[in-house]
Amino acid sequence: DGYHLWSETYDREMKDVFAIQEEIAKAIAQRLEVTLDSEQHPLFRAGTDNLEAFKLYTQGRSLFFQRGPHVIRSVERCRQAVTLDPKYALAWSGLADAYNMVGFYGLARPEACLPHAKEAAQQAIALDASVAEAHTSLAMSHLFHDWDRPSAEREFLYSLELKPRNSLARSWYGLYYLQWAEGRFEEGLAQTTEAVQIDPLSSYARAIQAFTYVPVDVDRSLATALETLQIEPNSYLGQWAQLTALNLQGRFAEAAAVGESVIKLLGRSAWMLASLARTYACLGRSADSEALYMELRWRSKQEYVAPAVLAWAAYAAGERDEAIRYGKEAHAIGDPSLTAAKYWPDFADLRKDSRFLEILVSRGWK
């Protein structure tokens, strides 16, 4: 079962953590009879000699994958890391990724985070253009900030050329670019499937794979979402994928139960409230759907709520003119949530309205 590969002991001081990680990687590779060229291709790449900066970066990455308000804390940790070591390219990439997802999930207005994301990605590349993660970060900025799809694909492909076994790059290339930006569903699924093969214990990679099964095989999407929850029972993305698949199967009561559970456990995320509003509408619970929309509308007067998310919640509640108004606002301010608008099921009702289709055409979709 491979236990002998992982059961060695390493007696070193904490200050030697980078050497320990490289030593462990080499030992396992040698046991697996992998050919090493340590001078040209180190198996472990810390990117900094500053242990505290490294710890802050790894904390930031861990928080990043937890999603929700944790992404804000990820920004803080990565910002602290680059403050301690301004030449730490990986931490600049982590900062870019966190800022990008702050924008995508509507935790801040686009102008408050997306320019910072692009600047951080460009800084990472300026420091070390061989860091594959930095090119993945820039690819996401080209999608979210610039809506420059050719440049996004170029950066994704270059990132994967530098580091073919980059699970996160394959997950994002598959879902955000190939599926959501381009509608290349089978290709997107192939990328996220490879991401899972690279990192089979990653609940994040598996949840993204579940999303990419949605337009290809809904039953497999649900099964993959449940596999995600076996790895991480409280996975926000896993439960969202489960809710989406159940909706598409017409199992609306079960989908509603999932959404209600997520809200109780993980808080009243705008994305989840909007998804649940649509589920309630499908169940005929129009009063409940309208109540969730009204909650989001009230919140939008107190804090930023992504207008693209408000658009689908409004449409679910029967407020179609308001939905189109929010859709136009989303386009005007560059709401990155619109990246999902062409193909994601939560926008399906909106896409039946010719006025919303005009918004998508204005964005460059045919």
The 8 nearest C-alpha neighbors of each residue, nearest first, counted from 0:
[[1, 2, 3, 4, 5, 6, 31, 30],
 [0, 2, 4, 3, 5, 6, 27, 31],
 [3, 1, 4, 5, 0, 6, 7, 27],
 [2, 4, 6, 1, 5, 7, 0, 30],
 [5, 3, 2, 1, 6, 27, 7, 30],
 [4, 6, 2, 3, 7, 1, 27, 23],
 [7, 5, 3, 4, 2, 8, 1, 9],
 [6, 8, 5, 9, 4, 3, 23, 26],
 [9, 7, 10, 6, 5, 23, 11, 19],
 [8, 10, 11, 7, 19, 23, 22, 12],
 [11, 9, 8, 12, 19, 13, 15, 7],
 [12, 10, 9, 15, 13, 19, 16, 14],
 [11, 13, 14, 15, 10, 16, 19, 9],
 [14, 12, 15, 16, 11, 17, 50, 19],
 [13, 15, 12, 16, 50, 17, 11, 18],
 [16, 14, 13, 18, 12, 17, 19, 11],
 [17, 15, 19, 13, 18, 14, 20, 12],
 [18, 16, 20, 19, 15, 21, 45, 14],
 [17, 19, 21, 15, 20, 16, 22, 23],
 [20, 18, 16, 22, 17, 21, 23, 15],
 [21, 19, 23, 17, 22, 18, 24, 16],
 [20, 22, 43, 24, 18, 19, 23, 25],
 [23, 21, 19, 25, 20, 24, 18, 26],
 [24, 22, 26, 20, 25, 21, 19, 27],
 [23, 25, 21, 27, 22, 26, 28, 20],
 [26, 24, 28, 22, 23, 27, 29, 21],
 [27, 25, 23, 29, 28, 24, 22, 30],
 [28, 26, 30, 24, 29, 25, 4, 31],
 [27, 29, 31, 33, 25, 30, 26, 32],
 [28, 30, 32, 26, 31, 27, 33, 25],
 [31, 29, 27, 32, 28, 26, 4, 33],
 [30, 32, 28, 29, 33, 27, 26, 4],
 [33, 31, 29, 30, 28, 34, 27, 35],
 [32, 34, 28, 31, 29, 35, 30, 27],
 [35, 33, 32, 36, 29, 28, 31, 37],
 [36, 34, 37, 33, 40, 25, 28, 29],
 [35, 37, 38, 40, 39, 34, 41, 42],
 [38, 36, 41, 40, 39, 35, 42, 25],
 [37, 39, 36, 40, 41, 35, 42, 43],
 [38, 40, 37, 36, 41, 35, 42, 44],
 [39, 41, 37, 36, 38, 42, 35, 43],
 [42, 40, 37, 43, 39, 38, 44, 36],
 [43, 41, 24, 21, 40, 44, 25, 37],
 [44, 42, 21, 41, 45, 20, 24, 17],
 [43, 45, 46, 41, 42, 21, 17, 47],
 [44, 46, 47, 43, 17, 53, 48, 89],
 [45, 47, 44, 87, 89, 88, 48, 53],
 [48, 46, 49, 45, 87, 53, 84, 52],
 [47, 49, 50, 46, 45, 53, 17, 52],
 [48, 50, 52, 47, 51, 53, 84, 83],
 [49, 51, 53, 52, 48, 54, 14, 47],
 [50, 52, 54, 53, 49, 55, 80, 83],
 [53, 51, 80, 55, 49, 54, 50, 83],
 [52, 54, 50, 56, 51, 55, 57, 49],
 [55, 53, 51, 57, 56, 52, 58, 50],
 [54, 56, 58, 52, 76, 80, 53, 57],
 [55, 57, 59, 53, 77, 58, 54, 90],
 [56, 58, 60, 54, 59, 55, 61, 53],
 [59, 57, 55, 61, 56, 60, 54, 62],
 [60, 58, 73, 56, 76, 62, 57, 61],
 [59, 61, 63, 57, 62, 58, 56, 73],
 [60, 62, 58, 63, 59, 64, 57, 65],
 [63, 61, 59, 65, 73, 69, 60, 64],
 [62, 64, 70, 60, 73, 61, 65, 66],
 [63, 65, 66, 62, 61, 60, 203, 70],
 [64, 66, 62, 63, 69, 67, 61, 70],
 [67, 65, 64, 70, 69, 63, 68, 62],
 [66, 68, 69, 70, 65, 268, 104, 71],
 [69, 67, 70, 71, 66, 72, 106, 65],
 [68, 70, 72, 62, 67, 71, 66, 65],
 [71, 69, 73, 63, 68, 72, 66, 97],
 [72, 70, 74, 73, 69, 68, 75, 101],
 [71, 73, 75, 69, 70, 74, 76, 62],
 [72, 74, 59, 70, 76, 62, 71, 63],
 [75, 73, 71, 72, 77, 97, 76, 94],
 [74, 76, 72, 78, 73, 77, 79, 71],
 [77, 75, 59, 79, 73, 55, 78, 74],
 [76, 78, 80, 94, 56, 74, 79, 59],
 [77, 79, 75, 81, 80, 76, 74, 82],
 [78, 80, 82, 76, 77, 81, 75, 83],
 [81, 79, 52, 77, 83, 78, 82, 55],
 [82, 80, 85, 84, 83, 78, 79, 87],
 [81, 83, 79, 80, 84, 85, 78, 52],
 [82, 84, 80, 81, 52, 79, 85, 49],
 [83, 85, 81, 86, 82, 87, 80, 52],
 [86, 84, 81, 87, 82, 83, 80, 88],
 [85, 87, 84, 88, 126, 81, 47, 123],
 [86, 88, 90, 84, 85, 89, 47, 46],
 [89, 87, 123, 91, 90, 126, 86, 127],
 [90, 88, 92, 91, 87, 93, 46, 123],
 [89, 91, 93, 92, 88, 87, 56, 77],
 [90, 92, 94, 88, 123, 119, 93, 89],
 [93, 91, 133, 89, 95, 90, 94, 120],
 [94, 92, 90, 96, 95, 91, 89, 97],
 [93, 95, 91, 77, 97, 92, 96, 74],
 [96, 94, 116, 92, 119, 98, 93, 120],
 [97, 95, 99, 93, 94, 98, 136, 92],
 [96, 98, 94, 100, 99, 74, 95, 70],
 [99, 97, 101, 116, 95, 112, 100, 96],
 [100, 98, 96, 102, 97, 101, 116, 113],
 [99, 101, 103, 102, 97, 98, 104, 96],
 [102, 100, 98, 106, 99, 104, 103, 97],
 [103, 101, 100, 105, 99, 109, 104, 107],
 [102, 104, 100, 335, 336, 105, 101, 99],
 [105, 103, 102, 101, 106, 100, 336, 270],
 [104, 106, 305, 102, 107, 103, 304, 101],
 [105, 107, 101, 104, 102, 108, 303, 304],
 [108, 106, 105, 102, 101, 303, 111, 109],
 [107, 109, 111, 110, 303, 102, 105, 112],
 [110, 108, 111, 102, 113, 112, 334, 107],
 [109, 111, 108, 112, 113, 114, 332, 107],
 [112, 110, 108, 109, 107, 113, 114, 115],
 [111, 113, 115, 98, 109, 110, 114, 102],
 [112, 114, 116, 115, 109, 144, 99, 110],
 [115, 113, 117, 116, 112, 118, 110, 144],
 [116, 114, 118, 112, 113, 117, 119, 98],
 [117, 115, 95, 113, 98, 119, 114, 118],
 [116, 118, 120, 114, 140, 119, 115, 121],
 [117, 119, 115, 121, 116, 120, 122, 114],
 [118, 120, 122, 95, 116, 91, 117, 121],
 [121, 119, 117, 123, 137, 92, 122, 95],
 [120, 122, 118, 124, 123, 119, 125, 117],
 [121, 123, 125, 119, 120, 124, 118, 126],
 [124, 122, 88, 120, 126, 91, 121, 125],
 [123, 125, 128, 127, 121, 126, 122, 133],
 [126, 124, 122, 123, 127, 121, 128, 88],
 [125, 127, 123, 124, 88, 122, 86, 128],
 [128, 126, 124, 129, 125, 130, 123, 88],
 [127, 129, 124, 130, 125, 126, 123, 133],
 [128, 130, 127, 131, 161, 124, 133, 158],
 [131, 129, 128, 132, 133, 127, 124, 89],
 [132, 130, 158, 133, 134, 161, 162, 129],
 [131, 133, 135, 134, 130, 136, 92, 158],
 [134, 132, 92, 136, 135, 131, 120, 130],
 [133, 135, 137, 158, 136, 154, 131, 132],
 [136, 134, 138, 132, 133, 137, 155, 158],
 [137, 135, 133, 139, 134, 138, 120, 96],
 [136, 138, 140, 134, 120, 139, 135, 141],
 [139, 137, 151, 135, 154, 141, 136, 140],
 [138, 140, 142, 136, 137, 141, 143, 135],
 [141, 139, 137, 143, 144, 142, 117, 138],
 [140, 142, 145, 151, 138, 147, 139, 146],
 [143, 141, 146, 139, 140, 147, 145, 144],
 [142, 144, 335, 140, 146, 141, 139, 145],
 [145, 143, 140, 141, 113, 142, 146, 114],
 [144, 146, 141, 147, 142, 143, 140, 148],
 [147, 145, 142, 141, 143, 148, 144, 140],
 [148, 146, 145, 141, 150, 142, 149, 151],
 [147, 149, 151, 150, 146, 142, 152, 141],
 [150, 148, 152, 151, 147, 153, 141, 154],
 [151, 149, 153, 152, 148, 147, 154, 141],
 [152, 150, 138, 148, 141, 154, 149, 153],
 [151, 153, 155, 149, 154, 150, 156, 148],
 [152, 154, 150, 156, 151, 155, 157, 149],
 [155, 153, 138, 157, 151, 134, 152, 156],
 [156, 154, 152, 158, 135, 157, 153, 138],
 [155, 157, 159, 153, 158, 154, 152, 160],
 [156, 158, 160, 154, 159, 155, 153, 161],
 [157, 159, 131, 155, 161, 134, 156, 160],
 [160, 158, 163, 162, 156, 161, 157, 155],
 [159, 161, 157, 158, 162, 163, 156, 131],
 [160, 162, 158, 159, 131, 157, 163, 129],
 [161, 163, 159, 164, 160, 165, 131, 158],
 [164, 162, 159, 165, 160, 161, 158, 166],
 [165, 163, 162, 166, 197, 159, 194, 169],
 [166, 164, 168, 163, 167, 162, 169, 159],
 [165, 167, 194, 169, 168, 164, 197, 170],
 [168, 166, 170, 169, 165, 171, 194, 204],
 [167, 169, 171, 165, 170, 166, 135, 172],
 [168, 170, 172, 190, 166, 167, 171, 194],
 [171, 169, 191, 167, 173, 168, 172, 194],
 [170, 172, 168, 174, 173, 175, 169, 167],
 [171, 173, 169, 176, 170, 174, 175, 168],
 [187, 172, 174, 190, 177, 170, 171, 191],
 [175, 173, 178, 171, 176, 172, 187, 177],
 [176, 174, 179, 171, 172, 178, 173, 180],
 [175, 177, 180, 172, 179, 178, 174, 173],
 [176, 178, 187, 173, 181, 183, 174, 180],
 [179, 177, 182, 184, 183, 174, 187, 181],
 [180, 178, 175, 339, 176, 182, 181, 342],
 [179, 181, 176, 178, 177, 182, 175, 338],
 [180, 182, 177, 183, 178, 179, 176, 184],
 [181, 183, 178, 184, 179, 177, 180, 342],
 [184, 182, 178, 177, 181, 186, 185, 187],
 [183, 185, 178, 187, 186, 182, 188, 177],
 [186, 184, 188, 187, 183, 189, 215, 178],
 [187, 185, 189, 188, 184, 183, 190, 177],
 [173, 186, 188, 177, 184, 190, 185, 189],
 [187, 189, 185, 191, 211, 190, 186, 192],
 [190, 188, 186, 192, 187, 191, 185, 193],
 [191, 189, 173, 193, 187, 169, 188, 192],
 [192, 190, 170, 194, 208, 188, 193, 173],
 [193, 191, 189, 195, 194, 190, 188, 208],
 [192, 194, 196, 190, 191, 195, 197, 189],
 [195, 193, 166, 191, 197, 192, 196, 169],
 [196, 194, 199, 198, 192, 197, 193, 204],
 [195, 197, 193, 199, 194, 198, 192, 166],
 [196, 198, 194, 195, 166, 193, 199, 164],
 [197, 199, 195, 196, 200, 201, 194, 166],
 [200, 198, 195, 196, 201, 197, 205, 204],
 [201, 199, 198, 202, 230, 195, 205, 204],
 [202, 200, 203, 204, 199, 198, 205, 195],
 [201, 203, 227, 205, 204, 230, 206, 231],
 [202, 204, 206, 201, 205, 207, 64, 236],
 [205, 203, 207, 201, 206, 202, 195, 194],
 [204, 206, 208, 202, 207, 203, 227, 195],
 [207, 205, 209, 237, 203, 208, 204, 227],
 [206, 208, 210, 204, 209, 205, 203, 170],
 [207, 209, 205, 211, 191, 206, 210, 192],
 [210, 208, 220, 206, 223, 212, 207, 224],
 [211, 209, 207, 208, 213, 212, 240, 206],
 [210, 212, 208, 188, 213, 209, 174, 207],
 [211, 213, 220, 215, 209, 216, 210, 214],
 [212, 214, 217, 211, 210, 220, 215, 216],
 [215, 213, 212, 216, 211, 184, 217, 210],
 [214, 216, 212, 213, 217, 184, 185, 211],
 [217, 215, 212, 219, 218, 213, 214, 220],
 [218, 216, 220, 213, 219, 244, 212, 221],
 [219, 217, 221, 220, 216, 222, 244, 248],
 [220, 218, 222, 221, 216, 217, 223, 212],
 [221, 219, 209, 212, 217, 223, 218, 222],
 [220, 222, 224, 218, 244, 219, 223, 241],
 [221, 223, 219, 225, 224, 220, 226, 218],
 [222, 224, 226, 209, 220, 225, 221, 219],
 [225, 223, 227, 221, 237, 241, 226, 209],
 [224, 226, 228, 222, 227, 223, 221, 229],
 [227, 225, 223, 229, 228, 224, 222, 230],
 [228, 226, 224, 202, 225, 230, 229, 237],
 [227, 229, 232, 231, 225, 230, 226, 237],
 [228, 230, 226, 227, 231, 232, 225, 202],
 [229, 231, 228, 227, 202, 232, 226, 200],
 [230, 232, 228, 234, 233, 229, 202, 227],
 [233, 231, 228, 234, 229, 230, 227, 237],
 [234, 232, 231, 235, 228, 238, 237, 264],
 [233, 235, 237, 231, 236, 232, 238, 228],
 [236, 234, 238, 237, 239, 233, 261, 66],
 [235, 237, 239, 238, 234, 206, 240, 203],
 [238, 236, 206, 234, 224, 240, 239, 235],
 [239, 237, 241, 240, 235, 236, 242, 234],
 [238, 240, 236, 242, 241, 237, 235, 243],
 [239, 241, 243, 237, 238, 242, 224, 210],
 [240, 242, 238, 244, 224, 239, 243, 221],
 [243, 241, 254, 239, 245, 240, 244, 257],
 [244, 242, 240, 246, 241, 245, 239, 247],
 [243, 245, 247, 241, 221, 246, 242, 217],
 [246, 244, 248, 250, 242, 254, 247, 243],
 [247, 245, 249, 243, 251, 248, 244, 250],
 [246, 248, 244, 249, 245, 243, 217, 250],
 [249, 247, 245, 246, 250, 244, 217, 251],
 [248, 250, 246, 247, 251, 245, 281, 252],
 [251, 249, 245, 248, 246, 253, 252, 254],
 [250, 252, 254, 246, 253, 249, 255, 278],
 [253, 251, 255, 254, 250, 256, 282, 278],
 [254, 252, 256, 255, 251, 250, 257, 245],
 [253, 255, 242, 251, 257, 245, 252, 256],
 [256, 254, 258, 252, 257, 253, 251, 259],
 [255, 257, 253, 259, 254, 258, 260, 252],
 [258, 256, 260, 254, 255, 259, 242, 261],
 [259, 257, 255, 261, 260, 256, 275, 262],
 [260, 258, 256, 262, 261, 257, 255, 263],
 [259, 261, 257, 263, 258, 262, 264, 256],
 [262, 260, 264, 258, 263, 259, 265, 257],
 [261, 263, 266, 267, 259, 265, 260, 264],
 [264, 262, 260, 261, 266, 265, 259, 267],
 [263, 265, 261, 262, 266, 260, 233, 259],
 [264, 266, 262, 261, 263, 267, 235, 268],
 [267, 265, 262, 268, 263, 264, 261, 67],
 [266, 268, 262, 269, 272, 271, 265, 263],
 [267, 269, 271, 270, 266, 272, 262, 67],
 [268, 270, 272, 271, 273, 267, 295, 304],
 [271, 269, 273, 268, 272, 274, 308, 104],
 [270, 272, 274, 268, 273, 269, 275, 258],
 [273, 271, 275, 269, 274, 270, 276, 268],
 [272, 274, 312, 276, 270, 275, 271, 269],
 [275, 273, 271, 277, 276, 272, 270, 278],
 [274, 276, 278, 272, 277, 273, 258, 271],
 [277, 275, 288, 273, 279, 274, 278, 291],
 [276, 278, 315, 280, 274, 275, 279, 281],
 [279, 277, 275, 281, 280, 276, 251, 255],
 [280, 278, 284, 282, 276, 288, 281, 277],
 [279, 281, 277, 283, 285, 282, 278, 284],
 [280, 282, 278, 279, 283, 277, 251, 284],
 [283, 281, 279, 280, 284, 251, 278, 252],
 [282, 284, 280, 281, 285, 279, 286, 288],
 [285, 283, 279, 282, 280, 287, 286, 288],
 [284, 286, 288, 280, 287, 283, 289, 279],
 [287, 285, 289, 288, 284, 290, 316, 279],
 [288, 286, 290, 289, 285, 284, 291, 279],
 [289, 287, 276, 285, 279, 291, 316, 286],
 [288, 290, 316, 292, 286, 287, 291, 285],
 [291, 289, 287, 293, 292, 288, 286, 294],
 [292, 290, 294, 288, 293, 289, 276, 295],
 [291, 293, 289, 295, 294, 290, 312, 313],
 [292, 294, 296, 290, 295, 291, 297, 289],
 [295, 293, 291, 297, 292, 296, 298, 290],
 [294, 296, 298, 292, 293, 297, 299, 291],
 [295, 297, 293, 299, 298, 294, 292, 300],
 [298, 296, 294, 299, 295, 300, 293, 301],
 [299, 297, 295, 301, 300, 296, 302, 294],
 [298, 300, 296, 304, 302, 303, 297, 301],
 [299, 301, 298, 297, 302, 296, 303, 304],
 [302, 300, 298, 299, 297, 303, 304, 296],
 [303, 301, 299, 300, 298, 304, 107, 297],
 [302, 304, 299, 107, 108, 305, 301, 106],
 [303, 305, 299, 105, 306, 302, 269, 298],
 [304, 306, 105, 308, 307, 309, 303, 334],
 [307, 305, 309, 325, 329, 308, 310, 304],
 [308, 306, 310, 329, 309, 305, 326, 337],
 [307, 309, 310, 306, 305, 311, 270, 312],
 [310, 308, 306, 312, 307, 311, 313, 325],
 [311, 309, 322, 307, 325, 313, 308, 312],
 [310, 312, 314, 313, 308, 309, 346, 315],
 [313, 311, 273, 309, 315, 292, 314, 310],
 [314, 312, 322, 318, 316, 310, 315, 311],
 [313, 315, 319, 311, 317, 318, 322, 316],
 [314, 316, 277, 312, 313, 317, 280, 311],
 [317, 315, 289, 313, 314, 288, 318, 312],
 [316, 318, 314, 315, 319, 313, 289, 285],
 [319, 317, 313, 314, 321, 316, 320, 322],
 [320, 318, 322, 314, 321, 317, 323, 313],
 [319, 321, 323, 322, 318, 324, 314, 313],
 [320, 322, 324, 319, 323, 318, 325, 313],
 [323, 321, 310, 319, 313, 325, 314, 320],
 [322, 324, 326, 320, 325, 321, 327, 355],
 [325, 323, 321, 327, 326, 322, 328, 320],
 [326, 324, 328, 310, 306, 322, 323, 327],
 [325, 327, 323, 329, 328, 324, 310, 307],
 [326, 328, 330, 324, 329, 325, 331, 323],
 [327, 329, 325, 331, 326, 330, 332, 324],
 [330, 328, 334, 326, 306, 307, 327, 331],
 [329, 331, 327, 333, 328, 332, 334, 326],
 [330, 332, 328, 329, 333, 327, 334, 326],
 [333, 331, 329, 330, 334, 328, 109, 110],
 [334, 332, 330, 331, 329, 335, 109, 144],
 [333, 335, 329, 336, 332, 337, 109, 330],
 [336, 334, 143, 103, 337, 338, 333, 102],
 [335, 337, 103, 338, 334, 307, 339, 104],
 [338, 336, 340, 335, 339, 334, 307, 329],
 [337, 339, 336, 335, 340, 179, 180, 143],
 [338, 340, 337, 343, 179, 341, 336, 342],
 [341, 339, 337, 346, 338, 342, 343, 336],
 [342, 340, 339, 343, 179, 359, 338, 346],
 [341, 343, 340, 179, 339, 344, 182, 346],
 [342, 344, 339, 345, 346, 340, 341, 347],
 [345, 343, 347, 346, 342, 243, 247, 348],
 [346, 344, 347, 343, 274, 311, 277, 348],
 [345, 347, 349, 344, 348, 340, 343, 311],
 [348, 346, 344, 350, 349, 345, 351, 343],
 [349, 347, 350, 351, 346, 314, 345, 352],
 [348, 350, 346, 351, 347, 352, 355, 311],
 [349, 351, 347, 352, 348, 356, 355, 346],
 [352, 350, 349, 348, 353, 347, 356, 355],
 [353, 351, 350, 354, 355, 349, 356, 348],
 [352, 354, 356, 355, 357, 351, 350, 349],
 [355, 353, 357, 352, 356, 358, 323, 350],
 [356, 354, 358, 357, 353, 352, 350, 323],
 [355, 357, 353, 359, 358, 354, 350, 360],
 [358, 356, 360, 354, 355, 359, 361, 353],
 [357, 359, 361, 355, 356, 360, 362, 327],
 [358, 360, 362, 356, 361, 357, 364, 355],
 [359, 361, 364, 357, 363, 362, 358, 365],
 [362, 360, 358, 359, 363, 357, 364, 330],
 [361, 363, 359, 360, 364, 358, 330, 146],
 [362, 364, 360, 361, 365, 359, 146, 358],
 [365, 363, 360, 359, 362, 361, 341, 180],
 [364, 360, 363, 359, 356, 361, 362, 357]]
